[in-house]
Amino acid sequence: MSAVEVGSGTAVDAGVGAGSAARPRRRWSTRFLRSELRLIAGRRRNQMGLLVLAAVPIIMAIAVKVSTPGPGEGPNFLSSITSNGLFVPLAALGVEIAMFLPLAMSMLSGDAVAGEANLGTLRYLLTVPVSRTRLLAVKYVSLCIGALWGVTAVALPGAIIGIALFGTGDLTTLSGSQISFAVAVWRVVLVMLYLAAGLAGLAAVGLFISTLTEQPIAASIALLIFTILSWILDSVPQLSWLHPWLIVHEWMSFGDLLRDPIAWANVLRGLFVDGVYAVVFWLAAWARFSSKDITS
């Protein structure tokens, strides 16, 4: 090997080394996600919203304790509360999934992009630099975690007050058989995860709507209207062909997780629809946001 070749090789190696030193590897970090979660948890209105969600099962449990519903009165879970305290969170989730939990999801998703634009911090986030794809991904993951927070805010206080007022033990399933307390707790956890998945699918719709406006209140109201309209359409028998594709259609199928054995058909169908909504509307949000002019 000639001196020129050796020299060239050394120069190239040095150049590569210098380039590597100049461009350090970017490590995967959860800092942005943690910052987003702190922001969500720190908002006063979100904290008040969690308190409202948590108050419902407590009020329900006390009301049932004071005046026990007779046979056939009220929803199945509500009339079963006195037999096992774990029915309190189930009854509360059945009530709140219709309106309160979607309302909480509407508030969070409205702030996701539209809220940042309204406050003038969206442009700052994109000059950190944070890519638009990463920003949307982090926003959506934080909404999914927020959905789990909301469901937990209902179920955990409900379980505590229910066990305190009505006790626990073997739980009678909707099939009439009994399961142990440990298995019953696991079934409640499955219900929580199932409903959180439904809210996560709804959050993707909210994220898309949030990219269309700079007014978070408008985005929240639009998602709430979307949810109410879905419930209305789901109650019209003449639209039965549409029902399987409405995101709310299988939400109440969480009761199938309380059967013995678990009836998976409707649950899996609901998870599939939730996944379709999540993918389609997140991609729609990405398509809109990636070409959107950020003016604030």
Disulfide bonds with the S-S distance in Angstrom:
none
